[in-house]
């Protein structure tokens, strides 16, 4: 840091230089930054002494940049812009106008991303950071403002509110369904190519659990494709690779576009779902409460 201090000129000299260069006038620069013309002249002289070169040629009522001044101006404008933007971001954060949202890959891609533009249109001055991680502990870290988690709504020192109920249905592409014999009962599904999730979370339903809820045993020899990513399962289903288990409320757009269709009218309600979760150690800020209300409405719209 001490080396930077020796190498960098005072910030005030750079602000005066940028204004004078842009306005081509020391007096107009003085009016803009609210100092005297003499103060601007001193700042420019100090900067030129530090750089050991002339930045301006002085004329009767204006100033013009020298070639060295033009080169230096490009760097100064860019550096001041970066500094101004970073300062504004910090002001937004300190003014309680920032949100950090933690969620897993599934809800980030399938629920949050398609709706985030609409929320941002309501809160243009809000700085939003989205942390996408399938590790629940990351989403519950102290720097996360609001977490969107799958489970039963019970997390230590957290308040929660369900926004997406688990209603799980078989889905596939229209082309896959048309190419297969008629599927009239849950028992018929065991003869199909089932796309399954390999996951360590206790609360994620798989085909064995779903079929058991319908009184059907899934033979170990049954044809399955297994994935470690739920969005990858759905993409495989869209491409006609088999039948996946779909969370009904996450697939509204797929159903509307026709990229996925339901197989039968069977479903399983697990009693679980996706919840908004926030710390119980303090009250929600106004912005956090606004996001929670928006999220609840956005799910049903």
Residue frames relative to the residue before (quaternion, step in Angstrom):
aa qw qx qy qz dx dy dz
X 1.0000 0.0000 0.0000 0.0000 0.00 0.00 0.00
X 0.6407 0.5240 -0.3341 0.4508 3.61 0.99 -0.79
X 0.6179 0.5338 -0.3425 0.4647 3.60 1.12 -0.67
X 0.6301 0.5247 -0.3279 0.4691 3.59 1.01 -0.78
X 0.6430 0.5368 -0.3259 0.4383 3.55 0.95 -0.87
X 0.6723 0.4836 -0.3011 0.4728 3.57 1.03 -0.75
X 0.7141 0.4754 -0.2602 0.4430 3.57 1.02 -0.77
X 0.7294 0.4395 -0.2408 0.4657 3.60 1.03 -0.77
X 0.4247 -0.6682 0.5376 0.2901 3.58 -1.09 0.65
X 0.6430 -0.4967 0.3819 0.4405 3.62 -1.18 0.26
X 0.5939 -0.6062 0.3985 0.3479 3.57 -1.05 0.83
X 0.6249 0.5732 -0.3418 0.4051 3.59 1.01 -0.79
X 0.6313 0.5311 -0.3430 0.4492 3.58 1.05 -0.66
X 0.6560 0.5122 -0.3116 0.4585 3.58 1.06 -0.74
X 0.6312 0.5231 -0.3278 0.4695 3.58 1.04 -0.78
X 0.6648 0.4914 -0.3014 0.4750 3.59 0.94 -0.87
X 0.6431 0.5275 -0.3180 0.4550 3.57 1.00 -0.84
X 0.6639 0.5037 -0.3149 0.4544 3.61 0.85 -0.90
X 0.6766 0.4901 -0.2996 0.4607 3.58 0.88 -0.91
X 0.6720 0.4942 -0.3015 0.4618 3.59 0.89 -0.89
X 0.6549 0.5068 -0.3158 0.4632 3.58 1.00 -0.79
X 0.6784 0.4934 -0.2931 0.4587 3.58 0.92 -0.89
X 0.7626 0.3790 -0.1882 0.4893 3.58 0.94 -0.91
X 0.2892 -0.7880 0.4849 0.2455 3.57 1.35 -0.30
X 0.6950 0.3881 -0.2672 0.5432 3.54 1.05 0.81
X 0.4006 -0.7018 0.5330 0.2508 3.58 -0.90 0.93
X 0.6617 0.5160 -0.3210 0.4393 3.58 0.98 -0.81
X 0.6733 0.4713 -0.3052 0.4810 3.62 0.93 -0.78
X 0.6059 0.5322 -0.3491 0.4772 3.58 1.11 -0.63
X 0.6335 0.5343 -0.3280 0.4536 3.58 1.01 -0.81
X 0.6462 0.5096 -0.3210 0.4687 3.58 0.98 -0.81
X 0.6712 0.5185 -0.3077 0.4312 3.59 0.91 -0.89
X 0.7841 0.3082 -0.1777 0.5086 3.61 0.84 -0.90
X 0.4733 -0.7418 0.3911 0.2696 3.55 1.37 0.38
X 0.5405 0.5253 -0.4678 0.4616 3.54 0.78 1.15
X 0.6114 -0.5404 0.4054 0.4121 3.59 -1.24 0.00
X 0.6315 -0.5229 0.4042 0.4055 3.54 -1.29 0.37
X 0.6201 0.5462 -0.3424 0.4470 3.57 1.03 -0.72
X 0.6365 0.5247 -0.3324 0.4573 3.60 1.04 -0.75
X 0.6331 0.5115 -0.3321 0.4768 3.59 1.02 -0.76
X 0.6382 0.5267 -0.3260 0.4571 3.58 0.94 -0.85
X 0.6535 0.5066 -0.3171 0.4645 3.59 0.95 -0.82
X 0.6496 0.5185 -0.3212 0.4539 3.58 0.96 -0.87
X 0.6620 0.4931 -0.3108 0.4711 3.59 0.93 -0.87
X 0.6382 0.5225 -0.3244 0.4631 3.60 0.97 -0.84
X 0.6449 0.5207 -0.3105 0.4653 3.57 0.99 -0.86
X 0.6686 0.4919 -0.2999 0.4702 3.58 0.97 -0.85
X 0.6575 0.5028 -0.3175 0.4626 3.58 0.94 -0.83
X 0.6273 0.5257 -0.3307 0.4699 3.58 1.06 -0.73
X 0.6538 0.5146 -0.3076 0.4616 3.57 0.99 -0.85
X 0.7325 0.4221 -0.2243 0.4847 3.59 0.99 -0.88
X 0.3022 -0.7815 0.4854 0.2497 3.57 1.31 -0.41
X 0.6799 0.3848 -0.3264 0.5320 3.54 0.97 0.95
X 0.4982 -0.6255 0.5029 0.3280 3.54 -1.27 0.36
X 0.2629 -0.7774 0.5575 0.1254 3.56 -0.95 0.95
X 0.7887 0.1915 -0.0804 0.5786 3.58 1.16 -0.64
X 0.2399 -0.6591 0.6743 0.2310 3.46 -1.41 0.31
X 0.3314 -0.7648 0.5244 0.1741 3.55 -0.74 1.09
X 0.0874 -0.7689 0.6324 0.0361 3.55 -0.99 0.94
X 0.7690 -0.3954 0.2198 0.4516 3.58 -1.27 0.09
X 0.8300 0.0650 -0.0058 0.5539 3.61 0.74 -1.00
X 0.7612 0.2748 -0.1755 0.5607 3.58 1.20 0.19
X 0.2785 -0.7181 0.6022 0.2101 3.52 -1.36 0.04
X 0.1837 -0.7664 0.6073 0.1001 3.56 -1.19 0.61
X 0.5056 -0.6528 0.4754 0.3037 3.53 -1.07 0.76
X 0.3903 -0.6535 0.5932 0.2622 3.52 -1.17 0.67
X 0.6763 -0.4509 0.3510 0.4650 3.65 -1.18 0.15
X 0.6447 0.5048 -0.3244 0.4735 3.60 1.01 -0.77
X 0.6395 0.5389 -0.3162 0.4480 3.55 1.06 -0.77
X 0.6443 0.5173 -0.3232 0.4613 3.58 1.01 -0.82
X 0.6464 0.5173 -0.3205 0.4602 3.58 0.94 -0.85
X 0.6910 0.4813 -0.2836 0.4587 3.55 0.90 -0.94
X 0.6065 0.5822 -0.3533 0.4104 3.59 1.06 -0.75
X 0.6143 0.5592 -0.3608 0.4240 3.61 0.94 -0.80
X 0.6888 0.4707 -0.2799 0.4751 3.56 0.91 -0.93
X 0.6598 0.5222 -0.3157 0.4385 3.58 0.91 -0.89
X 0.6590 0.5093 -0.3209 0.4509 3.60 0.87 -0.91
X 0.6676 0.4960 -0.3077 0.4621 3.57 0.89 -0.90
X 0.6772 0.4983 -0.2957 0.4535 3.59 0.89 -0.91
X 0.6685 0.4854 -0.3064 0.4729 3.59 0.92 -0.84
X 0.6231 0.5358 -0.3437 0.4545 3.60 1.05 -0.71
X 0.6460 0.5080 -0.3181 0.4726 3.59 0.95 -0.86
X 0.6695 0.5010 -0.2976 0.4606 3.56 0.93 -0.92
X 0.6513 0.5127 -0.3157 0.4617 3.60 0.99 -0.83
X 0.6598 0.5064 -0.3122 0.4591 3.60 0.96 -0.87
X 0.6613 0.4990 -0.3087 0.4673 3.58 0.94 -0.87
X 0.6370 0.5265 -0.3232 0.4610 3.57 1.04 -0.77
X 0.6501 0.5142 -0.3160 0.4616 3.58 0.99 -0.84
X 0.6303 0.5326 -0.3353 0.4547 3.57 1.02 -0.80
X 0.6629 0.4918 -0.3088 0.4726 3.57 0.97 -0.81
X 0.6299 0.5252 -0.3377 0.4619 3.58 1.04 -0.69
X 0.6311 0.5231 -0.3345 0.4650 3.56 1.01 -0.78
X 0.6632 0.5041 -0.3087 0.4591 3.56 0.95 -0.89
X 0.7028 0.4574 -0.2765 0.4695 3.57 0.86 -0.93
X 0.6654 0.4793 -0.3009 0.4868 3.58 1.22 -0.45
X 0.5144 -0.6756 0.3979 0.3473 3.55 1.26 0.41
X 0.5212 0.6041 -0.4338 0.4186 3.53 1.01 0.87
X 0.5829 0.5423 -0.4023 0.4519 3.55 0.92 0.89
X 0.1259 -0.7677 0.6255 0.0599 3.53 -1.24 0.64
X 0.0788 -0.7438 0.6593 0.0763 3.54 -1.08 0.76
X 0.1155 -0.8157 0.5669 0.0021 3.55 -0.53 1.25
X 0.1327 -0.7905 0.5950 0.0585 3.56 -0.82 1.01
X 0.1792 0.7865 -0.5723 0.1476 3.59 -0.83 0.94
X 0.5397 -0.6113 0.4576 0.3544 3.55 -1.24 0.33
X 0.7332 -0.4514 0.2963 0.4134 3.53 -1.35 0.27
X 0.6496 0.5509 -0.3254 0.4106 3.57 0.93 -0.88
X 0.7447 0.3944 -0.2429 0.4804 3.58 0.66 -1.05
X 0.5778 0.5739 -0.3823 0.4365 3.61 1.13 -0.50
X 0.7495 0.4127 -0.2230 0.4671 3.58 0.77 -1.06
X 0.7832 0.3962 -0.1795 0.4443 3.55 0.91 -0.93
X 0.7869 0.2808 -0.1633 0.5246 3.58 1.11 -0.49
X 0.7435 0.4350 -0.2563 0.4385 3.59 0.66 -1.07
X 0.6872 0.5118 -0.3094 0.4124 3.60 0.70 -1.04
X 0.6862 0.4768 -0.3221 0.4450 3.65 0.81 -0.80
X 0.7441 0.4116 -0.2140 0.4808 3.61 1.18 -0.47
X 0.5220 0.6955 -0.4007 0.2885 3.57 1.20 -0.45
X 0.5983 0.5694 -0.3661 0.4288 3.59 1.04 -0.70
X 0.6516 0.5170 -0.3196 0.4539 3.57 0.96 -0.83
X 0.6540 0.4924 -0.3262 0.4726 3.61 0.96 -0.77
X 0.6606 0.5127 -0.3176 0.4471 3.58 0.93 -0.84
X 0.6052 0.5510 -0.3602 0.4476 3.59 1.11 -0.55
X 0.6589 0.4900 -0.3030 0.4838 3.57 1.21 -0.49
X 0.7903 0.1901 -0.0671 0.5787 3.59 1.15 -0.62
X 0.0954 -0.8640 0.4932 0.0339 3.54 0.50 1.24
X 0.7291 0.4352 -0.2477 0.4665 3.60 1.06 -0.65
X 0.5088 0.6499 -0.4177 0.3798 3.58 1.25 0.26
X 0.2888 -0.7224 0.6030 0.1764 3.56 -0.98 0.91
X 0.0808 -0.8192 0.5677 -0.0108 3.59 -0.63 1.18
X 0.0534 -0.7656 0.6410 0.0096 3.55 -0.96 0.97
X 0.1385 -0.7931 0.5908 0.0524 3.58 -0.79 1.05
X 0.1438 -0.7737 0.6149 0.0511 3.57 -0.72 1.14
X 0.0971 -0.8078 0.5812 0.0130 3.59 -0.47 1.23
X 0.2642 0.7509 -0.5602 0.2293 3.56 -0.52 1.18
X 0.3916 -0.7372 0.5036 0.2226 3.58 -0.89 0.89
X 0.5528 0.5700 -0.3930 0.4637 3.57 1.32 -0.01
X 0.4200 -0.7473 0.4586 0.2341 3.57 -0.44 1.22
X 0.6305 0.5559 -0.3426 0.4195 3.60 1.01 -0.76
X 0.6111 0.5368 -0.3506 0.4642 3.60 1.11 -0.61
X 0.6849 0.4860 -0.2777 0.4665 3.57 0.96 -0.89
X 0.7004 0.4263 -0.2615 0.5092 3.60 1.23 -0.38
X 0.3614 0.7479 -0.4878 0.2684 3.60 1.24 0.23
X 0.6618 -0.5631 0.3348 0.3644 3.56 -1.18 0.58
X 0.6802 0.4888 -0.3080 0.4512 3.62 1.12 -0.49
X 0.5501 0.5908 -0.4016 0.4324 3.60 1.29 0.04
X 0.3730 -0.7458 0.5112 0.2084 3.58 -0.69 1.10
X 0.7806 -0.0182 0.0683 0.6211 3.55 0.81 -1.13
X 0.1679 -0.7668 0.6108 0.1034 3.58 -0.90 0.94
X 0.1905 -0.7303 0.6415 0.1372 3.55 -1.19 0.62
X 0.0442 0.8512 -0.5078 0.1250 3.55 -0.13 1.36
X 0.3599 -0.7012 0.5711 0.2297 3.52 -1.20 0.60
X 0.4433 0.6784 -0.5012 0.3033 3.57 -0.90 0.92
X 0.6966 -0.4701 0.3495 0.4143 3.53 -1.19 -0.62
X 0.6032 -0.6007 0.3429 0.3971 3.58 1.27 0.22
X 0.6548 0.5002 -0.3202 0.4674 3.58 1.24 0.03
X 0.1698 0.7498 -0.6178 0.1651 3.52 -0.53 1.28
X 0.5905 -0.6163 0.3895 0.3461 3.56 -0.96 0.87
X 0.8593 0.0212 -0.0680 0.5065 3.55 -0.97 1.03
X 0.5928 0.5384 -0.3854 0.4585 3.57 1.05 0.76
X 0.2874 -0.6670 0.6548 0.2090 3.49 -1.26 0.66
X 0.0599 -0.8229 0.5647 0.0185 3.59 -1.05 0.56
X 0.0883 -0.7673 0.6335 0.0464 3.52 -1.34 0.43
X 0.3856 -0.7311 0.5113 0.2354 3.60 -0.70 1.06
X 0.0942 -0.7905 0.6026 0.0555 3.55 -1.04 0.84
X 0.7812 0.1689 -0.1033 0.5920 3.61 1.18 -0.47
X 0.2329 -0.7868 0.5589 0.1199 3.57 -0.49 1.17
X 0.4825 -0.6522 0.5020 0.2997 3.56 -1.09 0.75
X 0.1774 0.7046 -0.6707 0.1488 3.55 -0.57 1.24
X 0.0789 -0.8605 0.5024 -0.0308 3.53 -0.09 1.37
X 0.0110 -0.8159 0.5735 -0.0720 3.56 -0.68 1.18
X 0.5038 -0.6232 0.4877 0.3463 3.62 -1.15 0.50
X 0.0005 -0.7997 0.5994 -0.0330 3.58 -0.94 0.90
X 0.0524 0.7728 -0.6318 0.0280 3.55 -1.25 0.51
X 0.6242 -0.5076 0.4087 0.4308 3.56 -1.27 -0.04
X 0.6122 -0.5478 0.4048 0.4017 3.61 -1.12 0.47
X 0.6513 0.5310 -0.3273 0.4321 3.60 0.98 -0.81
X 0.6337 0.5142 -0.3415 0.4662 3.59 1.02 -0.74
X 0.6690 0.5104 -0.3115 0.4414 3.57 0.86 -0.94
X 0.6678 0.5056 -0.3030 0.4546 3.60 0.99 -0.82
X 0.6900 0.5006 -0.2802 0.4414 3.59 1.11 -0.63
X 0.6775 0.5020 -0.2808 0.4584 3.59 1.26 -0.30
X 0.5953 -0.5163 0.4476 0.4226 3.60 -1.25 0.29
X 0.6668 -0.5204 0.3553 0.3978 3.54 -1.21 0.51
X 0.2051 -0.7648 0.6025 0.0998 3.57 -0.88 1.03
X 0.0409 -0.8565 0.5128 -0.0425 3.56 -0.21 1.32
X 0.7863 0.1891 -0.0911 0.5811 3.59 1.19 -0.49
X 0.6302 -0.5190 0.3935 0.4227 3.61 -1.15 0.38
X 0.5879 0.5924 -0.3683 0.4097 3.59 1.11 -0.66
X 0.6187 0.5721 -0.3434 0.4147 3.58 1.09 -0.67
X 0.5769 0.6266 -0.3703 0.3707 3.59 1.16 -0.53
X 0.6017 0.5918 -0.3740 0.3844 3.60 1.08 -0.60
X 0.6506 0.5010 -0.3163 0.4750 3.60 1.24 -0.29
X 0.6122 0.5772 -0.3355 0.4236 3.57 1.30 -0.11
X 0.5483 -0.5519 0.4984 0.3827 3.53 -1.39 0.13
X 0.1063 -0.8231 0.5578 0.0108 3.56 -0.30 1.29
X 0.2666 -0.7530 0.5881 0.1268 3.54 -0.91 1.03
X 0.0447 -0.8499 0.5231 -0.0452 3.56 -0.40 1.24
X 0.4101 -0.7096 0.5314 0.2142 3.51 -1.27 0.57
X 0.1957 -0.7393 0.6342 0.1138 3.53 -0.98 0.95
X 0.1936 0.8006 -0.5210 0.2237 3.55 -0.22 1.30
X 0.4307 -0.7255 0.4849 0.2302 3.55 -1.09 0.77
X 0.5490 0.6216 -0.4040 0.3859 3.59 1.22 -0.17
X 0.4861 -0.7043 0.4440 0.2655 3.56 -0.78 1.05
X 0.7290 0.4835 -0.2444 0.4184 3.57 1.05 -0.75
X 0.5541 0.5851 -0.4259 0.4114 3.63 1.18 0.06
X 0.3549 -0.7436 0.5317 0.1962 3.56 -0.75 1.07
X 0.1345 -0.7706 0.6165 0.0891 3.58 -1.14 0.70
X 0.7382 -0.4282 0.2709 0.4454 3.56 -1.28 0.07
X 0.6282 0.5415 -0.3550 0.4313 3.60 0.94 -0.78
X 0.6725 0.4789 -0.2965 0.4801 3.59 0.94 -0.88
X 0.6595 0.5207 -0.3187 0.4386 3.58 0.88 -0.95
X 0.6954 0.4622 -0.2824 0.4722 3.61 0.85 -0.91
X 0.6077 0.5481 -0.3568 0.4505 3.59 1.04 -0.70
X 0.6280 0.5320 -0.3308 0.4617 3.60 1.04 -0.75
X 0.7161 0.3770 -0.2483 0.5324 3.59 1.21 -0.38
X 0.5849 -0.6352 0.3496 0.3636 3.56 1.23 0.45
X 0.5620 0.5951 -0.3800 0.4308 3.56 1.20 0.50
X 0.2978 -0.7381 0.5783 0.1791 3.57 -0.93 0.90
X 0.2764 -0.7591 0.5689 0.1538 3.56 -0.96 0.91
X 0.3437 -0.7593 0.5100 0.2124 3.63 -0.39 1.16
X 0.5516 -0.6307 0.4345 0.3305 3.58 -1.04 0.73
X 0.6620 0.5107 -0.2987 0.4602 3.58 1.23 -0.48
X 0.4318 0.7244 -0.4534 0.2884 3.58 1.26 -0.10
X 0.5122 -0.6623 0.4566 0.3007 3.59 -1.05 0.81
X 0.1124 0.7955 -0.5855 0.1084 3.56 -0.71 1.11
X 0.2064 -0.6939 0.6688 0.1692 3.49 -1.34 0.49
X 0.1476 -0.8161 0.5569 0.0454 3.56 -0.72 1.06
X 0.0857 -0.7899 0.6072 0.0058 3.55 -0.99 0.95
X 0.3684 -0.7037 0.5550 0.2470 3.55 -1.28 0.36
X 0.7023 0.3793 -0.2489 0.5485 3.59 1.30 0.07
X 0.4081 -0.7309 0.4887 0.2457 3.59 -0.71 1.02
X 0.6284 0.5070 -0.3637 0.4645 3.67 0.91 -0.68
X 0.6244 0.5286 -0.3482 0.4577 3.63 1.07 -0.63
X 0.5991 0.5518 -0.3523 0.4610 3.58 1.08 -0.70
X 0.6901 0.4804 -0.2907 0.4566 3.58 0.82 -0.94
X 0.6323 0.5122 -0.3426 0.4695 3.58 1.02 -0.69
X 0.6244 0.5250 -0.3350 0.4715 3.58 1.04 -0.74
X 0.6420 0.5102 -0.3201 0.4744 3.59 1.03 -0.76
X 0.6415 0.5259 -0.3294 0.4511 3.60 0.94 -0.83
X 0.7081 0.4560 -0.2474 0.4790 3.57 1.10 -0.74
X 0.5964 -0.6371 0.3364 0.3540 3.57 1.27 0.23
X 0.4263 0.7351 -0.4404 0.2899 3.58 1.21 0.43
X 0.7882 -0.2401 0.1588 0.5440 3.61 1.17 -0.16
X 0.6049 -0.5466 0.4462 0.3692 3.53 -1.35 -0.35
X 0.1540 -0.7878 0.5942 0.0501 3.55 -0.90 1.01
X 0.4490 -0.6087 0.5606 0.3372 3.52 -1.35 0.18
X 0.1147 -0.8296 0.5462 0.0177 3.54 -0.67 1.12
X 0.3632 -0.6801 0.5893 0.2415 3.54 -1.06 0.83
X 0.4770 -0.7521 0.3751 0.2571 3.52 -0.28 1.40
X 0.7247 0.4525 -0.2617 0.4490 3.59 0.82 -0.95
X 0.6475 0.5027 -0.3275 0.4700 3.59 1.22 -0.28
X 0.7195 0.4657 -0.2327 0.4596 3.57 1.24 -0.34
X 0.2717 0.7968 -0.5065 0.1865 3.60 1.21 0.30
X 0.6895 0.4788 -0.2956 0.4560 3.60 0.85 -0.92
X 0.6223 0.5307 -0.3427 0.4622 3.60 1.04 -0.71
X 0.6537 0.5022 -0.3129 0.4718 3.57 0.97 -0.82
X 0.6679 0.5045 -0.3068 0.4530 3.58 0.96 -0.85
X 0.6929 0.4577 -0.2732 0.4856 3.60 1.03 -0.80
X 0.4241 -0.7067 0.4646 0.3240 3.55 1.16 -0.54
X 0.4266 0.6993 -0.4769 0.3187 3.61 1.19 0.29
X 0.7599 0.1303 -0.1044 0.6282 3.57 1.28 -0.39
X 0.0955 -0.7682 0.6296 0.0654 3.55 -1.20 0.62
X 0.5303 -0.6140 0.4745 0.3414 3.54 -1.21 0.46
X 0.2823 -0.7127 0.6156 0.1830 3.52 -1.22 0.65
X 0.8105 -0.0010 -0.0439 0.5841 3.59 -0.29 1.20
X 0.4712 -0.6574 0.5009 0.3080 3.55 -1.31 -0.14
X 0.4134 0.7176 -0.4659 0.3116 3.58 1.20 0.48
X 0.0307 0.7925 -0.6083 0.0316 3.54 -1.15 0.64
X 0.2218 -0.7318 0.6239 0.1613 3.53 -1.34 0.29
X 0.1577 -0.7446 0.6422 0.0912 3.55 -0.96 0.95
X 0.2766 -0.8239 0.4797 0.1208 3.54 -0.44 1.26
X 0.4599 -0.6534 0.4701 0.3748 3.58 1.18 -0.50
X 0.6348 0.4844 -0.3229 0.5080 3.57 1.33 -0.01
X 0.0427 0.8110 -0.5834 0.0071 3.55 -1.25 -0.19
X 0.5764 -0.5306 0.4670 0.4099 3.52 -1.34 -0.27
X 0.1215 -0.7997 0.5879 0.0075 3.52 -0.94 1.06
X 0.3798 -0.6042 0.6350 0.2957 3.46 -1.37 0.42
X 0.0157 -0.8049 0.5930 -0.0162 3.59 -0.88 0.91
X 0.0387 0.7888 -0.6101 0.0646 3.55 -0.94 0.93
X 0.6590 -0.5383 0.3518 0.3901 3.54 -1.22 0.49
X 0.3600 -0.7288 0.5461 0.2025 3.54 -1.09 0.77
X 0.5292 0.6670 -0.3916 0.3489 3.58 1.28 -0.06
X 0.7865 0.1156 -0.0931 0.5994 3.59 1.24 -0.16
X 0.5800 -0.5686 0.4441 0.3783 3.55 -1.28 0.26
X 0.5619 -0.5733 0.4672 0.3704 3.54 -1.20 0.48
X 0.4437 -0.6385 0.5478 0.3087 3.55 -1.12 0.65
X 0.6856 -0.4696 0.3478 0.4342 3.54 -1.26 0.21
X 0.6554 0.5121 -0.3071 0.4624 3.58 0.98 -0.86
X 0.6557 0.5091 -0.3124 0.4618 3.59 0.92 -0.87
X 0.6490 0.5059 -0.3131 0.4742 3.57 1.00 -0.82
X 0.6209 0.5378 -0.3360 0.4608 3.59 1.04 -0.77
X 0.6551 0.5095 -0.3164 0.4595 3.58 0.95 -0.84
X 0.6553 0.5182 -0.3157 0.4499 3.59 0.93 -0.86
X 0.6492 0.4966 -0.3162 0.4816 3.59 0.96 -0.83
X 0.6483 0.5161 -0.3162 0.4619 3.59 0.94 -0.90
X 0.6594 0.5227 -0.3184 0.4365 3.61 0.88 -0.93
X 0.6549 0.5113 -0.3201 0.4553 3.57 0.95 -0.82
X 0.6785 0.4706 -0.2877 0.4851 3.59 0.98 -0.83
X 0.6497 0.5446 -0.3207 0.4224 3.60 0.96 -0.87
X 0.6123 0.5636 -0.3489 0.4309 3.58 1.10 -0.61
X 0.7402 0.4167 -0.2230 0.4782 3.57 1.00 -0.80
X 0.6484 0.5388 -0.3202 0.4322 3.58 1.21 -0.31
